[in-house]
Amino acid sequence: MHRPENKLLRQLPQAARQQLLGHCELCELSLSTELSVRGQPLRHAYFPTEGFLSLVIDVDSHPALEVGMLGAESMLGSELVLGLAATPWRALVQGAGAGWRIGTNDLRAQCDALPPLQKLLQACLLVRLHQQTLAAACQRYHLIAPRLARWLLMSQDRSRTESFHLTQEFMALMLGVRRVGVTEAASLFQDSGLISYHRGELTVLNRKALEAEACSCYAADKDIYQRLMHVGA
């Protein structure tokens, strides 16, 4: 039986990986749990093995907006490699799962002791910078339907399943648009046989067609990860 792994940890040399995991603990990632608070020091870094997180930012009285998503291909807390402990976003568990957790001081100590780990976190941080820059441009220039297709594909990639629970309110929140816009786009995809959606349960029926509807940022996002992390998709 395949055991879920974190893609970053898998890249470490075996001895370094075992040393790092000796300072980690397994933890459950429960839906809607807030793992980091904006402006407050991080207490732990997380390496998800299942499930995925949304990085959301709050601006004045506006609804929260997603500025990043990560799952088993990444980690929460790569900025610690720069000595930073506070972040400008909140990290919310969007898809329930599990992962490895390590205290921030322990992670810093392991980065000093394990050069491959420090290099990996630097690459991870660079990927996030590039992806968040791309996401900002995507929100400014691309229409709701292509953005929704991209977001659904990203969610499916990290959930590793065809079906997952999503409300239209949550989709609108993550895309930073009004609910009516998401409703229209989702209805279009459903009428075209790309997805089915009923009472918050969404199933991707035709992934290839959904990929054709997604904006170019979906492929660009994956390319950024592959180039900077030097791994396959």
RABELPE-V544649 format. One record per helix or strand of 3 or more residues. SS is the DSSP state (helix for helix, strand for strand). FROM is the first residue (numbers start at 0). LEN is the number of residues. If there is no record, write none. Layout:
SS_FROM_LEN + SS_FROM_LEN
This chain:
helix_6_5 + helix_13_8 + strand_24_5 + strand_33_3 + strand_43_14 + strand_64_6 + helix_77_5 + strand_89_14 + helix_103_10 + helix_114_27 + helix_143_16 + strand_162_3 + helix_167_8 + helix_178_13 + strand_194_4 + strand_200_4 + helix_206_7 + helix_216_13
